[in-house]
Each structure stands twice: as C-alpha cells, then as structure tokens.
C-alpha cells in the first residue's frame, strides 16, 4: 500500500496529470480505488480506473471496478481438455499450438463518460 501511495502521489504531482489509470491486476486497481479519494481525487469524475482480471466478479470492490476480463472457467476447461488430449496421446506433450482466449469488458462504475470533442478544444 505504501508503494502504491507513493507512486500515485508522484504521478498526480505532475502538471499533466493522467485522466485514467489501467492496471494489469484487479487487486492493484482496487487498492488505487481506495487510495485515490484520500488524495482528493474522485473515481471516475477526476480519474477513470480500469483493472484486468477474471470474469467472475463477486467481491464488493470487484463488482464496481471496470475491468478487462478473461473467462477463467473457460480457460480452465480448455486446459483440462488439452491435458486430456496429451494424456490420451492425441496431442504431443510439446505441442506449441497457440490458443487464444478473447478478453471481454466488465463495465463497472470506474470509467467516466467520454467528453464531447468540442469541449476538449
């Protein structure tokens, strides 16, 4: 928490303050969600906050967080199916096929509405 607090203070001390933060890990975004108001910043009015995590969204903060998500249940099922194919000998153990799981967006409450382009001029 101390490291995140220090990083946020440094980031928002600059004259060209960010309008959004994207984190690669939902718990990091959740910690920022709690710390930004202590800096006098409102989420999403002053800064949008986007995380990255699993599609299962049950936690109190997790439900509110806008996040790029991957269906961890589908990923687990695919992994089991691939391992089963390898065990049966239908797929080589050193198979290098790329499997792509499409991300989705969990629309929470932490992203501000886009401003009208005319307001930005």
N, CA, C and O atoms as a MOPAC input file, in Angstrom:
PM7 MOZYME 1SCF
protein

 N      0.81700 1    -1.19700 1     0.00000 1
 C      0.00000 1     0.00000 1     0.00000 1
 C      0.86300 1     1.26500 1     0.00000 1
 O      0.53900 1     2.24000 1    -0.67800 1
 N      1.95900 1     1.24700 1     0.76000 1
 C      2.84200 1     2.41800 1     0.82300 1
 C      3.47700 1     2.71300 1    -0.53800 1
 O      3.59600 1     3.87200 1    -0.93700 1
 N      3.88300 1     1.65900 1    -1.24300 1
 C      4.48900 1     1.84300 1    -2.56200 1
 C      3.48100 1     2.40600 1    -3.56600 1
 O      3.81400 1     3.27600 1    -4.37000 1
 N      2.26300 1     1.90800 1    -3.51000 1
 C      1.21600 1     2.39500 1    -4.41800 1
 C      0.88900 1     3.84600 1    -4.09300 1
 O      0.72700 1     4.66600 1    -4.99700 1
 N      0.79200 1     4.16700 1    -2.80700 1
 C      0.52800 1     5.54000 1    -2.36400 1
 C      1.61100 1     6.47900 1    -2.89800 1
 O      1.30200 1     7.54400 1    -3.43100 1
 N      2.86900 1     6.08800 1    -2.75600 1
 C      3.98600 1     6.91900 1    -3.22300 1
 C      3.94000 1     7.09200 1    -4.74000 1
 O      4.17700 1     8.18800 1    -5.24900 1
 N      3.63500 1     6.01700 1    -5.45900 1
 C      3.56600 1     6.09600 1    -6.92600 1
 C      2.42900 1     7.01100 1    -7.36900 1
 O      2.59400 1     7.79600 1    -8.30200 1
 N      1.28200 1     6.91600 1    -6.70700 1
 C      0.15100 1     7.77800 1    -7.05300 1
 C      0.46900 1     9.24600 1    -6.76300 1
 O      0.13600 1    10.12300 1    -7.56000 1
 N      1.10700 1     9.51000 1    -5.63400 1
 C      1.47200 1    10.89000 1    -5.30200 1
 C      2.42200 1    11.46500 1    -6.34500 1
 O      2.26700 1    12.61100 1    -6.76600 1
 N      3.39000 1    10.68100 1    -6.75700 1
 C      4.34100 1    11.12200 1    -7.77300 1
 C      3.62800 1    11.36400 1    -9.10300 1
 O      3.88600 1    12.36200 1    -9.77700 1
 N      2.74900 1    10.46700 1    -9.47100 1
 C      2.02300 1    10.55500 1   -10.72900 1
 C      1.12800 1    11.79500 1   -10.77900 1
 O      1.07400 1    12.48200 1   -11.79900 1
 N      0.43700 1    12.07600 1    -9.69500 1
 C     -0.51100 1    13.18700 1    -9.68600 1
 C      0.11300 1    14.51300 1    -9.25900 1
 O     -0.58100 1    15.52800 1    -9.19300 1
 N      1.39500 1    14.51500 1    -8.97200 1
 C      2.10100 1    15.75900 1    -8.67800 1
 C      2.54300 1    16.46700 1    -9.96000 1
 O      2.91400 1    17.64000 1    -9.93500 1
 N      2.50000 1    15.75000 1   -11.06300 1
 C      2.92300 1    16.29800 1   -12.35500 1
 C      1.85500 1    17.25000 1   -12.89000 1
 O      0.67300 1    17.07600 1   -12.59200 1
 N      2.25000 1    18.24600 1   -13.67000 1
 C      1.26500 1    19.18000 1   -14.22000 1
 C      0.32200 1    18.53200 1   -15.23900 1
 O     -0.82700 1    18.95300 1   -15.37500 1
 N      0.80000 1    17.51800 1   -15.95000 1
 C     -0.04100 1    16.82400 1   -16.93000 1
 C     -0.57100 1    15.53600 1   -16.30300 1
 O     -0.18900 1    14.43400 1   -16.69600 1
 N     -1.44800 1    15.69600 1   -15.33400 1
 C     -1.98800 1    14.57100 1   -14.57000 1
 C     -2.80000 1    13.64000 1   -15.46100 1
 O     -3.47800 1    14.09100 1   -16.38400 1
 N     -2.73100 1    12.34500 1   -15.18400 1
 C     -3.49100 1    11.39900 1   -16.00600 1
 C     -4.99000 1    11.53700 1   -15.76200 1
 O     -5.42900 1    11.95600 1   -14.69100 1
 N     -5.74900 1    11.18000 1   -16.76500 1
 C     -7.20400 1    11.15000 1   -16.63500 1
 C     -7.69700 1     9.71800 1   -16.47200 1
 O     -8.87800 1     9.48900 1   -16.21000 1
 N     -6.78900 1     8.75200 1   -16.62900 1
 C     -7.15900 1     7.34700 1   -16.48100 1
 C     -5.93400 1     6.53200 1   -16.07300 1
 O     -4.79700 1     6.87600 1   -16.39800 1
 N     -6.19600 1     5.45200 1   -15.35800 1
 C     -5.15100 1     4.50800 1   -14.96800 1
 C     -5.63900 1     3.11000 1   -15.34600 1
 O     -6.75800 1     2.72200 1   -15.01100 1
 N     -4.78800 1     2.36000 1   -16.04700 1
 C     -5.06800 1     0.96500 1   -16.36200 1
 C     -4.04300 1     0.11900 1   -15.63800 1
 O     -2.84000 1     0.30100 1   -15.82500 1
 N     -4.50800 1    -0.80500 1   -14.81200 1
 C     -3.59500 1    -1.68800 1   -14.09100 1
 C     -3.68600 1    -3.09400 1   -14.67500 1
 O     -4.70500 1    -3.46200 1   -15.26000 1
 N     -2.65100 1    -3.85700 1   -14.52200 1
 C     -2.62300 1    -5.21600 1   -15.04200 1
 C     -3.13200 1    -6.25000 1   -14.06100 1
 O     -2.98800 1    -7.45100 1   -14.29400 1
 N     -3.74200 1    -5.78800 1   -12.93600 1
 C     -4.12200 1    -6.71500 1   -11.88000 1
 C     -5.24100 1    -6.06900 1   -11.07100 1
 O     -5.04400 1    -4.99900 1   -10.49500 1
 N     -6.40700 1    -6.70100 1   -11.02000 1
 C     -7.55700 1    -6.12200 1   -10.32200 1
 C     -7.27300 1    -5.68900 1    -8.87900 1
 O     -7.68200 1    -4.59300 1    -8.49700 1
 N     -6.58700 1    -6.50400 1    -8.05700 1
 C     -6.33900 1    -6.04800 1    -6.69100 1
 C     -5.54200 1    -4.73600 1    -6.61500 1
 O     -5.72800 1    -3.95600 1    -5.68100 1
 N     -4.67000 1    -4.49200 1    -7.57700 1
 C     -3.95000 1    -3.22100 1    -7.61900 1
 C     -4.92400 1    -2.07700 1    -7.90700 1
 O     -4.84700 1    -1.02100 1    -7.27800 1
 N     -5.83300 1    -2.28600 1    -8.85200 1
 C     -6.84100 1    -1.26900 1    -9.16300 1
 C     -7.75100 1    -1.02600 1    -7.95300 1
 O     -8.14100 1     0.10900 1    -7.68200 1
 N     -8.08400 1    -2.09200 1    -7.23600 1
 C     -8.92000 1    -1.95000 1    -6.04800 1
 C     -8.22100 1    -1.10900 1    -4.98000 1
 O     -8.85000 1    -0.27000 1    -4.33500 1
 N     -6.92200 1    -1.33300 1    -4.79700 1
 C     -6.16800 1    -0.53700 1    -3.82200 1
 C     -6.14300 1     0.92700 1    -4.24400 1
 O     -6.28900 1     1.81700 1    -3.40600 1
 N     -5.95900 1     1.18100 1    -5.53000 1
 C     -5.97900 1     2.56200 1    -6.02300 1
 C     -7.35200 1     3.18600 1    -5.82800 1
 O     -7.45900 1     4.37100 1    -5.51400 1
 N     -8.39900 1     2.39600 1    -6.01300 1
 C     -9.76900 1     2.87300 1    -5.80900 1
 C     -9.94900 1     3.38500 1    -4.38500 1
 O    -10.67700 1     4.35100 1    -4.15400 1
 N     -9.29000 1     2.74300 1    -3.44100 1
 C     -9.36700 1     3.16600 1    -2.04000 1
 C     -8.44200 1     4.33500 1    -1.72400 1
 O     -8.75000 1     5.15600 1    -0.86000 1
 N     -7.31200 1     4.41500 1    -2.42000 1
 C     -6.32500 1     5.45800 1    -2.11400 1
 C     -6.59000 1     6.78800 1    -2.82600 1
 O     -6.32000 1     7.84600 1    -2.25900 1
 N     -7.10500 1     6.75500 1    -4.03300 1
 C     -7.31300 1     7.99400 1    -4.79700 1
 C     -8.19800 1     9.00500 1    -4.06600 1
 O     -7.88000 1    10.19500 1    -4.08700 1
 N     -9.29100 1     8.59200 1    -3.42300 1
 C    -10.08100 1     9.57400 1    -2.67300 1
 C     -9.30000 1    10.22400 1    -1.51900 1
 O     -9.57300 1    11.37000 1    -1.16200 1
 N     -8.35000 1     9.51400 1    -0.94500 1
 C     -7.51000 1    10.09000 1     0.11900 1
 C     -6.61900 1    11.19800 1    -0.42300 1
 O     -6.09600 1    12.01600 1     0.33500 1
 N     -6.45200 1    11.21700 1    -1.74700 1
 C     -5.67400 1    12.26300 1    -2.40600 1
 C     -6.59500 1    13.38000 1    -2.89300 1
 O     -6.13700 1    14.32900 1    -3.52900 1
 N     -7.88900 1    13.27100 1    -2.59700 1
 C     -8.84800 1    14.27500 1    -3.04500 1
 C     -9.33400 1    14.05000 1    -4.46500 1
 O     -9.91900 1    14.94900 1    -5.06900 1
 N     -9.09900 1    12.86400 1    -5.00500 1
 C     -9.49500 1    12.54600 1    -6.37600 1
 C    -10.71800 1    11.63300 1    -6.36700 1
 O    -10.79600 1    10.68200 1    -5.58900 1
 N    -11.65600 1    11.93600 1    -7.23500 1
 C    -12.87500 1    11.14600 1    -7.34400 1
 C    -12.77300 1    10.19300 1    -8.53100 1
 O    -12.34100 1    10.57000 1    -9.62000 1
 N    -13.17700 1     8.95800 1    -8.29100 1
 C    -13.23500 1     7.94700 1    -9.34400 1
 C    -14.71100 1     7.78500 1    -9.69300 1
 O    -15.49300 1     7.46900 1    -8.79700 1
 N    -15.12700 1     7.97700 1   -10.90400 1
 C    -14.38800 1     8.24700 1   -12.13300 1
 C    -14.34100 1     9.72000 1   -12.52800 1
 O    -13.75500 1    10.04400 1   -13.56100 1
 N    -14.92700 1    10.61700 1   -11.75600 1
 C    -15.03700 1    12.01500 1   -12.17700 1
 C    -13.68800 1    12.66100 1   -12.47700 1
 O    -13.55300 1    13.37900 1   -13.46800 1
 N    -12.68700 1    12.41300 1   -11.62800 1
 C    -11.35800 1    13.01200 1   -11.82100 1
 C    -10.39000 1    12.07600 1   -12.54000 1
 O     -9.52300 1    12.52300 1   -13.29100 1
 N    -10.54400 1    10.79700 1   -12.30600 1
 C     -9.66500 1     9.81200 1   -12.93600 1
 C    -10.43500 1     8.50600 1   -13.10800 1
 O    -11.04400 1     8.00200 1   -12.16400 1
 N    -10.39800 1     7.96700 1   -14.32900 1
 C    -11.00100 1     6.66100 1   -14.60100 1
 C    -10.01100 1     5.59000 1   -14.17000 1
 O     -8.79800 1     5.79900 1   -14.20100 1
 N    -10.53900 1     4.45000 1   -13.77100 1
 C     -9.70400 1     3.36900 1   -13.26900 1
 C    -10.16900 1     2.05900 1   -13.89600 1
 O    -11.34300 1     1.69800 1   -13.81100 1
 N     -9.23000 1     1.35100 1   -14.52700 1
 C     -9.53700 1     0.10000 1   -15.22600 1
 C     -8.55900 1    -0.97100 1   -14.75800 1
 O     -7.34900 1    -0.74800 1   -14.71300 1
 N     -9.09400 1    -2.12300 1   -14.41300 1
 C     -8.25700 1    -3.23300 1   -13.98200 1
 C     -8.18600 1    -4.31400 1   -15.04000 1
 O     -8.65700 1    -4.14000 1   -16.16400 1
 N     -7.59100 1    -5.43200 1   -14.66200 1
 C     -7.50200 1    -6.61000 1   -15.51400 1
 C     -7.63400 1    -7.82400 1   -14.61400 1
 O     -6.91500 1    -7.94400 1   -13.62200 1
 N     -8.55500 1    -8.73300 1   -14.95400 1
 C     -8.72100 1    -9.90100 1   -14.10300 1
 C     -9.67300 1   -10.91300 1   -14.68400 1
 O     -9.91600 1   -10.95500 1   -15.89100 1
 N    -10.20400 1   -11.72200 1   -13.80200 1
 C    -11.10700 1   -12.78300 1   -14.20100 1
 C    -12.53300 1   -12.29700 1   -14.38100 1
 O    -12.93000 1   -11.26200 1   -13.84500 1
 N    -13.29700 1   -13.06900 1   -15.14700 1
 C    -14.68600 1   -12.71100 1   -15.43700 1
 C    -15.59400 1   -12.89300 1   -14.22600 1
 O    -16.65700 1   -12.27400 1   -14.16300 1
 N    -15.20700 1   -13.71600 1   -13.27600 1
 C    -16.00600 1   -13.91600 1   -12.07100 1
 C    -15.83500 1   -12.68500 1   -11.18700 1
 O    -14.73200 1   -12.43800 1   -10.69900 1
 N    -16.89400 1   -11.90700 1   -10.96700 1
 C    -16.82700 1   -10.60300 1   -10.30900 1
 C    -17.72300 1   -10.59200 1    -9.08000 1
 O    -18.81100 1   -10.01800 1    -9.13600 1
 N    -17.31700 1   -11.19600 1    -7.98600 1
 C    -18.17600 1   -11.30500 1    -6.81400 1
 C    -17.80900 1   -10.37400 1    -5.66600 1
 O    -18.66900 1   -10.09400 1    -4.83100 1
 N    -16.59300 1    -9.88600 1    -5.58100 1
 C    -16.20100 1    -9.03500 1    -4.46300 1
 C    -16.87900 1    -7.67600 1    -4.51700 1
 O    -17.27000 1    -7.21200 1    -5.58800 1
 N    -17.01800 1    -7.04500 1    -3.36800 1
 C    -17.69700 1    -5.74300 1    -3.28200 1
 C    -17.02600 1    -4.69900 1    -4.17000 1
 O    -17.71100 1    -3.97000 1    -4.88700 1
 N    -15.69800 1    -4.61500 1    -4.13300 1
 C    -14.99500 1    -3.66600 1    -4.98900 1
 C    -14.89400 1    -4.18300 1    -6.41800 1
 O    -14.99200 1    -3.41300 1    -7.37400 1
 N    -14.69900 1    -5.47200 1    -6.55500 1
 C    -14.54700 1    -6.06100 1    -7.88400 1
 C    -15.77200 1    -5.80700 1    -8.75600 1
 O    -15.64200 1    -5.55300 1    -9.95400 1
 N    -16.95100 1    -5.87400 1    -8.16500 1
 C    -18.17800 1    -5.62300 1    -8.92200 1
 C    -18.23500 1    -4.19000 1    -9.43800 1
 O    -18.79200 1    -3.94000 1   -10.50700 1
 N    -17.66700 1    -3.25000 1    -8.69300 1
 C    -17.71200 1    -1.83600 1    -9.07300 1
 C    -16.63100 1    -1.46300 1   -10.08600 1
 O    -16.76400 1    -0.47300 1   -10.80700 1
 N    -15.57600 1    -2.24600 1   -10.13600 1
 C    -14.41500 1    -1.93000 1   -10.95700 1
 C    -14.65000 1    -2.27300 1   -12.42500 1
 O    -15.05100 1    -3.39100 1   -12.75000 1
 N    -14.40100 1    -1.31400 1   -13.30300 1
 C    -14.38600 1    -1.59900 1   -14.73500 1
 C    -13.09400 1    -2.35200 1   -15.01200 1
 O    -12.02000 1    -1.93000 1   -14.58400 1
 N    -13.19800 1    -3.46300 1   -15.72600 1
 C    -12.02600 1    -4.30400 1   -15.89900 1
 C    -12.07300 1    -5.07100 1   -17.21400 1
 O    -13.13700 1    -5.50000 1   -17.66000 1
 N    -10.91500 1    -5.23700 1   -17.82100 1
 C    -10.75800 1    -6.15500 1   -18.93700 1
 C    -10.67700 1    -7.53600 1   -18.29400 1
 O     -9.87000 1    -7.75800 1   -17.39200 1
 N    -11.51300 1    -8.45900 1   -18.75800 1
 C    -11.60000 1    -9.74800 1   -18.08500 1
 C    -11.39500 1   -10.91300 1   -19.04400 1
 O    -11.66300 1   -10.82200 1   -20.24200 1
 N    -10.91300 1   -11.99900 1   -18.47600 1
 C    -10.76600 1   -13.26400 1   -19.19100 1
 C    -11.59200 1   -14.28900 1   -18.42300 1
 O    -11.54500 1   -14.33700 1   -17.19400 1
 N    -12.34200 1   -15.10300 1   -19.14400 1
 C    -13.18200 1   -16.12200 1   -18.52500 1
 C    -12.29000 1   -17.24000 1   -17.99500 1
 O    -11.85500 1   -18.11200 1   -18.74800 1
 N    -12.02400 1   -17.20300 1   -16.69600 1
 C    -11.11000 1   -18.16300 1   -16.09500 1
 C    -11.69100 1   -19.57400 1   -16.08000 1
 O    -10.93400 1   -20.54400 1   -16.08300 1
 N    -12.99700 1   -19.71000 1   -16.06200 1
 C    -13.61800 1   -21.04000 1   -16.11100 1
 C    -13.40200 1   -21.65700 1   -17.49100 1
 O    -13.04900 1   -22.83100 1   -17.60100 1
 N    -13.61500 1   -20.86500 1   -18.54100 1
 C    -13.37700 1   -21.35500 1   -19.90700 1
 C    -11.90200 1   -21.69800 1   -20.09300 1
 O    -11.57800 1   -22.69100 1   -20.74600 1
 N    -11.00600 1   -20.89100 1   -19.52800 1
 C     -9.56700 1   -21.16600 1   -19.64500 1
 C     -9.21800 1   -22.47700 1   -18.94900 1
 O     -8.43600 1   -23.27200 1   -19.47000 1
 N     -9.79800 1   -22.70000 1   -17.77300 1
 C     -9.55400 1   -23.94300 1   -17.04500 1
 C    -10.07400 1   -25.15900 1   -17.79400 1
 O     -9.40100 1   -26.18700 1   -17.86500 1
 N    -11.27600 1   -25.03700 1   -18.35500 1
 C    -11.85100 1   -26.14200 1   -19.12500 1
 C    -10.99800 1   -26.47100 1   -20.34000 1
 O    -10.78800 1   -27.64100 1   -20.66000 1
 N    -10.50700 1   -25.43900 1   -21.01500 1
 C     -9.65600 1   -25.65200 1   -22.19500 1
 C     -8.35300 1   -26.33400 1   -21.78900 1
 O     -7.88100 1   -27.23800 1   -22.47900 1
 N     -7.77400 1   -25.90500 1   -20.67700 1
 C     -6.52800 1   -26.50400 1   -20.20900 1
 C     -6.72000 1   -27.98100 1   -19.87500 1
 O     -5.87800 1   -28.81200 1   -20.21500 1
 N     -7.82600 1   -28.30700 1   -19.21100 1
 C     -8.10800 1   -29.70400 1   -18.87400 1
 C     -8.28800 1   -30.53000 1   -20.14200 1
 O     -7.77900 1   -31.64700 1   -20.23300 1
 N     -9.01100 1   -29.98300 1   -21.12300 1
 C     -9.22000 1   -30.69800 1   -22.38200 1
 C     -7.89300 1   -30.95900 1   -23.09300 1
 O     -7.66900 1   -32.04900 1   -23.62000 1
 N     -7.01900 1   -29.95800 1   -23.10500 1
 C     -5.71300 1   -30.13500 1   -23.75500 1
 C     -4.87500 1   -31.17800 1   -23.02600 1
 O     -4.24700 1   -32.02100 1   -23.66600 1
 N     -4.85800 1   -31.13200 1   -21.70300 1
 C     -4.10800 1   -32.12400 1   -20.92500 1
 C     -4.66500 1   -33.53400 1   -21.15800 1
 O     -3.91000 1   -34.50200 1   -21.25200 1
 N     -5.96900 1   -33.63100 1   -21.24600 1
 C     -6.59100 1   -34.93500 1   -21.51500 1
 C     -6.17000 1   -35.45800 1   -22.89000 1
 O     -5.87400 1   -36.64400 1   -23.03500 1
 N     -6.14200 1   -34.58300 1   -23.89700 1
 C     -5.68100 1   -34.98600 1   -25.23000 1
 C     -4.23600 1   -35.46300 1   -25.18000 1
 O     -3.88200 1   -36.44100 1   -25.83800 1
 N     -3.40300 1   -34.78200 1   -24.40700 1
 C     -1.99500 1   -35.18400 1   -24.28100 1
 C     -1.87700 1   -36.53400 1   -23.57700 1
 O     -1.07700 1   -37.38300 1   -23.97000 1
 N     -2.67200 1   -36.71800 1   -22.54800 1
 C     -2.62900 1   -37.97400 1   -21.78800 1
 C     -3.05100 1   -39.15400 1   -22.65200 1
 O     -2.48500 1   -40.24200 1   -22.54500 1
 N     -4.06200 1   -38.93700 1   -23.52300 1
 C     -4.53000 1   -39.99100 1   -24.42800 1
 C     -3.56300 1   -40.23200 1   -25.58400 1
 O     -3.66300 1   -41.24400 1   -26.27700 1
 N     -2.63400 1   -39.31200 1   -25.79200 1
 C     -1.71100 1   -39.43300 1   -26.91500 1
 C     -2.23100 1   -38.79100 1   -28.18600 1
 O     -1.62300 1   -38.94200 1   -29.24600 1
 N     -3.34800 1   -38.07500 1   -28.10000 1
 C     -3.91800 1   -37.40200 1   -29.26900 1
 C     -3.22900 1   -36.07000 1   -29.56600 1
 O     -3.41600 1   -35.49600 1   -30.63900 1
 N     -2.45700 1   -35.59600 1   -28.64100 1
 C     -1.74800 1   -34.31900 1   -28.80300 1
 C     -0.36500 1   -34.50600 1   -28.20100 1
 O     -0.24400 1   -35.02900 1   -27.09400 1
 N      0.69300 1   -34.08500 1   -28.91400 1
 C      2.04300 1   -34.23800 1   -28.35100 1
 C      2.22500 1   -33.35800 1   -27.10700 1
 O      1.67700 1   -32.25900 1   -27.02200 1
 N      2.98700 1   -33.85600 1   -26.17000 1
 C      3.21500 1   -33.13500 1   -24.91100 1
 C      3.92700 1   -31.80300 1   -25.14700 1
 O      3.76300 1   -30.86500 1   -24.36700 1
 N      4.71800 1   -31.71700 1   -26.22300 1
 C      5.44700 1   -30.48000 1   -26.53400 1
 C      4.74000 1   -29.66200 1   -27.61400 1
 O      5.37300 1   -28.87800 1   -28.32100 1
 N      3.43400 1   -29.84700 1   -27.73600 1
 C      2.63600 1   -29.11200 1   -28.72400 1
 C      2.78300 1   -27.61000 1   -28.49400 1
 O      2.72800 1   -27.13800 1   -27.35900 1
 N      2.96800 1   -26.87100 1   -29.57700 1
 C      3.15300 1   -25.41600 1   -29.44400 1
 C      2.01600 1   -24.62700 1   -30.09200 1
 O      2.18700 1   -23.46200 1   -30.45000 1
 N      0.84800 1   -25.27000 1   -30.24100 1
 C     -0.30700 1   -24.57100 1   -30.79700 1
 C     -0.69300 1   -23.40800 1   -29.88000 1
 O     -0.74400 1   -23.55500 1   -28.65900 1
 N     -0.96000 1   -22.26100 1   -30.48600 1
 C     -1.40700 1   -21.10900 1   -29.70600 1
 C     -2.91700 1   -21.16200 1   -29.55000 1
 O     -3.64900 1   -21.33600 1   -30.52400 1
 N     -3.36900 1   -21.01200 1   -28.32900 1
 C     -4.79100 1   -20.98900 1   -28.01600 1
 C     -5.10600 1   -19.55900 1   -27.57100 1
 O     -4.48400 1   -19.04400 1   -26.64300 1
 N     -6.06000 1   -18.92800 1   -28.22800 1
 C     -6.40100 1   -17.54300 1   -27.91600 1
 C     -7.74600 1   -17.49300 1   -27.20100 1
 O     -8.75200 1   -17.99300 1   -27.70500 1
 N     -7.74500 1   -16.89200 1   -26.03900 1
 C     -8.98800 1   -16.65000 1   -25.30600 1
 C     -9.29400 1   -15.16800 1   -25.42200 1
 O     -8.46900 1   -14.32600 1   -25.06500 1
 N    -10.45600 1   -14.85600 1   -25.91200 1
 C    -10.82200 1   -13.46500 1   -26.13800 1
 C    -11.16800 1   -12.77600 1   -24.82500 1
 O    -11.95500 1   -13.29300 1   -24.03200 1
 N    -10.57700 1   -11.60800 1   -24.60100 1
 C    -10.94800 1   -10.83900 1   -23.40800 1
 C    -12.29800 1   -10.16000 1   -23.61800 1
 O    -12.77900 1   -10.02500 1   -24.74200 1
 N    -12.88300 1    -9.74500 1   -22.52500 1
 C    -14.15400 1    -9.03900 1   -22.55400 1
 C    -14.01100 1    -7.83300 1   -21.62900 1
 O    -12.95500 1    -7.62900 1   -21.03200 1
 N    -15.05100 1    -7.05100 1   -21.51300 1
 C    -15.03300 1    -5.89000 1   -20.62400 1
 C    -16.14900 1    -6.02400 1   -19.61100 1
 O    -17.31200 1    -6.20600 1   -19.97000 1
 N    -15.79000 1    -5.93400 1   -18.35800 1
 C    -16.77800 1    -5.87200 1   -17.28900 1
 C    -16.99100 1    -4.40200 1   -16.99200 1
 O    -16.11100 1    -3.72700 1   -16.45700 1
 N    -18.16600 1    -3.91600 1   -17.34600 1
 C    -18.44700 1    -2.48500 1   -17.18700 1
 C    -18.86200 1    -2.20100 1   -15.75600 1
 O    -19.98600 1    -2.49500 1   -15.34900 1
 N    -17.95800 1    -1.63800 1   -15.01400 1
 C    -18.24800 1    -1.25900 1   -13.63900 1
 C    -18.62000 1     0.20900 1   -13.56600 1
 O    -19.28500 1     0.74600 1   -14.45200 1
 N    -18.18400 1     0.84100 1   -12.50600 1
 C    -18.53200 1     2.24000 1   -12.25400 1
 C    -17.31100 1     3.14900 1   -12.21900 1
 O    -17.39200 1     4.26500 1   -11.70600 1
 N    -16.18000 1     2.69300 1   -12.75600 1
 C    -14.94100 1     3.44400 1   -12.55600 1
 C    -14.39300 1     4.11100 1   -13.81400 1
 O    -13.23500 1     4.52900 1   -13.84300 1
 N    -15.22300 1     4.21200 1   -14.85400 1
 C    -14.78900 1     4.90500 1   -16.06900 1
 C    -15.76500 1     6.03700 1   -16.34700 1
 O    -16.97700 1     5.82900 1   -16.39100 1
 N    -15.22700 1     7.23500 1   -16.53500 1
 C    -16.05300 1     8.40500 1   -16.81700 1
 C    -16.59100 1     8.36000 1   -18.23100 1
 O    -16.01700 1     7.71800 1   -19.10900 1
 N    -17.68600 1     9.04100 1   -18.43700 1
 C    -18.23400 1     9.20400 1   -19.78100 1
 C    -17.24000 1     9.97500 1   -20.63600 1
 O    -16.54800 1    10.86400 1   -20.13900 1
 N    -17.16800 1     9.64100 1   -21.91600 1
 C    -16.28400 1    10.35700 1   -22.83600 1
 C    -16.77300 1    11.79500 1   -22.96700 1
 O    -17.97200 1    12.05200 1   -23.07600 1
 N    -15.84100 1    12.70600 1   -22.95600 1
 C    -16.20200 1    14.11400 1   -23.12100 1
 C    -16.45000 1    14.41700 1   -24.60600 1
 O    -15.83900 1    13.82100 1   -25.49200 1
 N    -17.32800 1    15.32400 1   -24.83300 1
 C    -17.61200 1    15.78300 1   -26.18500 1
 C    -16.34600 1    16.41700 1   -26.75300 1
 O    -15.71600 1    17.23900 1   -26.08700 1
 N    -15.97700 1    16.05400 1   -27.94800 1
 C    -14.72900 1    16.55300 1   -28.56500 1
 C    -14.70400 1    18.07200 1   -28.60200 1
 O    -13.63100 1    18.66800 1   -28.51100 1
 N    -15.85500 1    18.70900 1   -28.73300 1
 C    -15.89000 1    20.17000 1   -28.76500 1
 C    -15.47300 1    20.77400 1   -27.43100 1
 O    -14.96400 1    21.89400 1   -27.39400 1
 N    -15.68400 1    20.03800 1   -26.32400 1
 C    -15.28300 1    20.53700 1   -25.00900 1
 C    -13.77300 1    20.51000 1   -24.83800 1
 O    -13.22600 1    21.25300 1   -24.02400 1
 N    -13.10000 1    19.66200 1   -25.59700 1
 C    -11.65900 1    19.49900 1   -25.44400 1
 C    -10.85500 1    20.54800 1   -26.18500 1
 O     -9.65600 1    20.69000 1   -25.94800 1
 N    -11.49700 1    21.28400 1   -27.07800 1
 C    -10.78200 1    22.27500 1   -27.89700 1
 C    -10.60500 1    23.54600 1   -27.13000 1
 O    -10.02700 1    24.50300 1   -27.64700 1

